[in-house]
Amino acid sequence: MRPAKRSRHERDTPDEKPFKDHPTLYLDDGNVIITAGRMLFRVHVSLLSKHSSVFRDLLRDARDRFRGMLHLTVEDASEDMEALLNVI
């Protein structure tokens, strides 16, 4: 018996990725990746630590790795994280 076909919305497409690199805040020379929702931000640990004691504490204890670098996952919406990182 053949399994039921999935609807068009349930099909996996080859170009569909679980995450999307932010168009301007995924820096080639960044050294930490922050995931907010499905958006990835690649920024500099030194700038985050300098401007935010919360990030400084989170990064000091961080052990997760993603794409070969330090990784933080936050509960914030990607739009909120984008706004915060643009200010920093």
Secondary structure, DSSP 8 states (H G I E B T S, - for coil): -------GGGS--TT--S-EEEEEEE-TT--EEEEETTEEEEE-HHHHHHH-HHHHHHHHH---EETTEEEEEESS-HHHHHHHHHH-
